[in-house]
Amino acid sequence: MFQAKFVIAAFLFLLPAIFCKAQNFGGNPSSVKWKQINTDKARVIFPKGLDSQANRIANVMQLLANKTAKSIGGQQNKWNIVLQVETTIPNAYVRMAPVMSELNMRPAQDNFSTGSIRWDDNLIIHENRHMQQFSNFNKGFTRAFSFFLGQEGQLLANGMTVPDYFFEGDAVWQETLVSEQGRGRMPSFYNGFKSLWLENKNYSWMKLRNGSYKAFTPDHYPLGYLLTAYGYEKYGEDFWAKVTNDAVRFKGVFYSFNRAIERHSGKTYKQYREDAMTYFKNKSLSGQKDQATPFTYLTPVKKNNVVDYQFPNYISDDSTVVTKRSYKEVNAFYLLVKGKEKKIRIKDLVIDDYYSYRNGKIVYASYQSDARWANRDYSVIKVLDIYTGQQKQITRRSKYF
């Protein structure tokens, strides 16, 4: 009895630690010298040395306000855009509370993963569309949310009425519309859905929409692009402006976005989805040969799990080294020997899975955060011996890839 009470008391004492989070001391050191370019469409805030890129981003913002804002409602509010150069994470975001955007200016290790255009162009074209979306999604009943809850109120109302797949699909559509690249032009962007179609995997809408822990499903970027691009293609440039205008006004109250699609397309929401998928399926598989190329599996198929073996390197006629990731395990390096797997070592945290191999040594770039500044992190080089499993770090506080 005493032991049970002790265990319960210890559990209750340690429970708050689950929710603890270390304090954030700030994003950037005070030694960074900031500058800004201020226009009627954007305030671009940037560290000294990024003047030309900041000027280009401000110009692209102005150009897109004149060219594409009308297709989502016509409004583009002024936005604060911060350019970050000390992080190795290739990403960007737009937020409503406060109204700002941050662009991480260091490209991905695979700098063609999102196309062949300039990295800063790709970022601002995509993120600008989110700025245009939020600029036009504060209407009707959504304004009541904004009145009582401020910027967070609009964010809440938009989250209730406009699905995330539209936000991202529409931004990918703008990438493809105004640039010479854009993910909508990249065959690799369709690989996820094409693989499902080739294998006749006819998943339900809810499975495609919400994802799965057992089966591979493409994320909301390609899903959203297929549905969004189809709407522009079949119903005109103003189709989504009309749909989102009704949705954020809560016309139809429940499922206002779906009801708006039905109102402006003349189809049920289910029929619209199916027609969009069929349209892109037929385009993707046109001319596809029916016969499959014969091949031999090196590893067995895993049921109820998605497994990726990436970047195989030849060691001998019966041995291959790979990096493996799956839904049920953390990323690790493996040896495949005569069809059997042998784990070499769990991989340290990485942004990109690529690695190099030579003479029994794996070399890869590992992500490390900065202990002091949230917007500064590093990419350090690790060397792993595949025979001993011993690993050593050969750079410190570096940005190597």
N, C-alpha and C positions, 0 to 999 in steps of 0.2 A: 504493500500500500504506500509506504514511504517512498519507494523507488518510482512508482507511478506519479505521485505528486511532484517529485523532483524533475521528472521528464517533462511534465506539463508546464511547470514553472520555467524550466529552461527554454522550452519552446516559445512560451509567451514573451520571455525576455529577448529572445533572438529574432522574433517575428518582425519588429520594426526595421531590422537591418535589411530585410528583403526590399524595402521601399526607399532605402537611403540612396542618395546620389551626391557625389562630390561636387563642391562648388565650382562654378566656372569663373575664372579670374578675368576673363575678357578675351575677345577674338584676336586682336592685333596689338603688337607692342607700340608704345608711344613714340618710338623712334621712326615709325613709318610716316612719311610726309605725304599728306593727302591733298589732292587737287580736285577740281570739279569743272564740268562743262554743263552749263545751265541753258536749256531751251524751253520752249513752251510744251514740249512733249516728254522731256526727260531731264533729270538731273543725274548725270553720270559722275560718280565719285570714284576716284582711282588713285593708286599710289604713283608717286613721281616715277617717270620712265615709261608709262603706258599711254602717253599723250595721243599718239597716232591711232591706237586701237580704240581709245575712249571717243575720239572724234568720229571715227568710223561708226561706232555703235550709236552715237547720237544722230548721225545722218541717216542710218538705217531705220531708226525709230521714226524719224520725220517722214521718210519715204513710205514706210508701211502704213502710217496713219492716213496718208493721202490715197494709198492704193488698195488696201485690204480691209480696213476697219468697217467699211460699208457692208461687207458680206456677213458681219455678225451684229450689225445694229448701227454702225456709223460713228460711234463714240470711241475716243482713245484718250483717257485721262493721263495727266502727267504722272510719271513714276520715278521713284528713286532707284537707281541702279548702281550697285557697288561691285567693283571688279576686284577679285581676290587672286593674289599671285603666289601665296605661300603654301597652298594646299596642293596635294597630288591627286585629289579626287576629281575626276573629270565630270562635272555636273553643274547644274544651275537650278534655281527655283524662283517662283514668284509667290509672294504672300500678300494677304489682305490686311493683317493686323500685326505690326504697322504696314502701310502700303510701301513695299520695297521689293527689290529683286537682287539676288547675288549671282554673279557669273564667276565660276572658277576657271581661270584662264589657261590652265595647263591642260593640253589635250590628253586623250587616252593613250596608253602604250600602243594599242592598235589604232593608229590615227586615221584609219579608213573605216572604222567600225560604224560610223554614222554618215559616211560619204566622203567625197573628195574635195569639198569646199573648205574654206578657211574655218578654223574652229570657232573664232569669235563670231563670224557670220552665222554659222549653224546655231550657236547658242541664242543670239539675239533674235533671229527669225522665229525660232520656236517659242522662246519665252515672251516675245512681244505679243504672240497670239493669246497667251494667258492674260496679259495685261488688257488686251482688247476685250476678252471675254468678261473679266471682272468689271471693266468700265461700262459694259452694256447689260450686266445682270443685276442691276439695282433698280428694279421697276416694280410697280404694283404692290402686292402684299409683301414682297421682299423689303420694300422701303420701310415698312412697319418694324421689321426685325432690325433694320439699320437704325431707326429712330430710337428704339429702346435699348439696343445692345451695341450700337456703334459698328465699327468695322467687323468685329467678330459676329455681329448679327447678320450681316450680309453673307459672310462665310458660311454660317450655319444654314441660312435659307438656300444658298446655292448648293450646298452639299445635300440638302433634302430634295432638291428639284432637278438638278442636272447631274447625270452619272459621270464618274471619273473617266470612263472610257471615251466619253465625248470630249472632255477637256483635252486629253492627250491625243486622241485621233484627229481632232480639229487642228491642233498645233502641228502635227506631222503633215497634215494636208497643206498648211501654209508653207512649211519647209519645201514641199514638193512643188507648190504653185509658183513661188517667186525666185527660187534658186535654180541652178543648173543641175542640182543633185536632189537631196531630200530623200528620206527613207522610203517614200512611196515609189521611188524609181529603182530601189535596190532589190534585186532578186532575193538576197539573203533575208530581207525583212519579212518575206512571205514563207520562209522555210518551215516555220512551226505549223501553220495551217496546211501548207502543201503536204507535209509529212502525214498529217491526220487524214487528209483527203486521199492520198495514195494508199493508205492502209484501211480505208473505209471505216474510220473511227467516227461514227455519227453520235457525238456526245450531245447531251441535252443542253439547252440554252443556259440553264442555271449552272451547269458544270463549267461551261466555257466562260460564263460571266464571273463566277466566283473563284475559279481555280480548283485544284485538287491536290491532296497530299499523297495520292496513289498513282495518278495518271498524268502524263504530260499535257499541259494546256498552255497555249501562248498567253502572254499577259495582256493588259488592257490597252497597250499601245497599238499592236497590230489589229486587235479586235476592234478598237475604236476607229482606226483608220479605215478598215473595210466598210463599216457602217456609215461613217461620215462621208467618205469619198463617194460612196454610192448615192447618197442624198444629193450632193452637189452635182453629180453626173446626170442623174435622172430628173431632178426637180428644180434645178437652177441655182444660181449663185445666192439667191436670197432665201433658200429653203430653210437653212438652219437659223438664220436670223429670225424668221417667223416662228419656228419651233421653240427656240430658247426664249423668245419674247413671251410666248404664252406660258411656258413652263415656269419662269421666275415670277410671273404674276399669279401663279397657283391656279390657273384656269383648269377646271376639272378637279381641283383639290388634290385627290389622291392619284398618284402616278401621272402627274401633270405633263411630264416629258413624253411619256408613251402616248398619252391622249393627244398631245400636240402633233406627234408624228402621224397618227391616224387621221387627224383633222386636215393636215396639209398634204399628205400623200394619197389619201383616199383608200389606204390599205389598213388592215389591222396591224398592230405592232408586230405580232408574230409573223405575218406574211411579209412585212417589210424586212425583218431580219433574215428570213429565209431567202428572199429574193436577192438581198445584198450578198449573202454568202455564196449563193449559186452563181451570181454574176462573176465574182472573183475566182471561184473554183473553176469555172469554165475557161476563164482567161489563163489561169495558172497551169491547167492541165492540157491545154490545147496542143495537139501534136505529140503528146506524151505516148511513148511506146507501151504497149500492154505487157510485153514480156519483161520479167525482171532479170537483171544481170546476176548470174549465179555467183555465190560467194559462200564462205565458210565462217561460222562464228568462232571466235577465239575464246569467248566466255559465254556461259549460258544466259538466257533471258530471265530477268527477275520479275516475278509477278507482284503486282501492287507496289511497285517501286520504280522510280525513274533513275537510271544510272547513266552517267556520262563518263566515257573513257576518252581523255583528250591528249593530243600531242604525243602519239606513240613514237618511241625511239628504239631502233633496232639495236639489240645487244649481240644476239647469236640467232641461229636458225630456229631455236625453240624458246627464246626469251625476249621480252619487250618490256621497257619501262614506260609507265603512263602516269598521268595525274588523273585521279578518279574523284568524282563527286556524285552524291546521290541524295534523295529525299530523306534517307534514314541515317546517314553518316556525315561527319565533317570531312572536308577535303583532305586527301592524303595522296602520297606517292606510293605506287604499287609496282611490283614485278609480276608480269604474267609469264609463267613458266609451264609449258605444256598444258595450257588451258587452266592452270590453277593460279590463284592469286596469293601473293605474299606482300603484306603491308611493310613498306620501308620506314615510313614516318608520317605522322600527321603534318600537313603543311601549315606553316605560320599564316597569319591573316594576310591576304593578298587582295589587290584590286583587279588584277588581270591574272588568269590562270597559266599564261604562257611560261615556259621555262626552256633552258638549254641543257643539253647532255653531251658529255664527251669523256671517254676513258674512266667510266665508273663514277663520275661526278655530275650532280645536278646543280645548276645555278639558276636562281630565281630572285625576283624582287619582292620584298615583303613590306607591307604597310606598317608604319609606326606613328602613333600620335605624339604630339608635343605635350610635355607635362604642364606647361604654363599657358600656352596660347591655343585657343580652340580652332583658330583658322590657319594654324601652321601644323603641318605633318610631314612625314618623310617616307621615302622609298629606299630601303636599304638592301644590300646584296647579301644573300645567304648561299653557302656552298654545302651540299649534302653528299656524303659518301653512301652509295647505294648498298655496299657490302657490309659496312659496319653500322649504318644508321646514324652515324655521328654528323652533327651539323655545326657549322661555325659562321659567324657574321663577320664580313670583311669590310663593311663600311659603317660609318656612324653619322647620324644626322645628315644624310645625303638625299639626293633626289635622282638616283640612278634607276635605269629600267633595263 
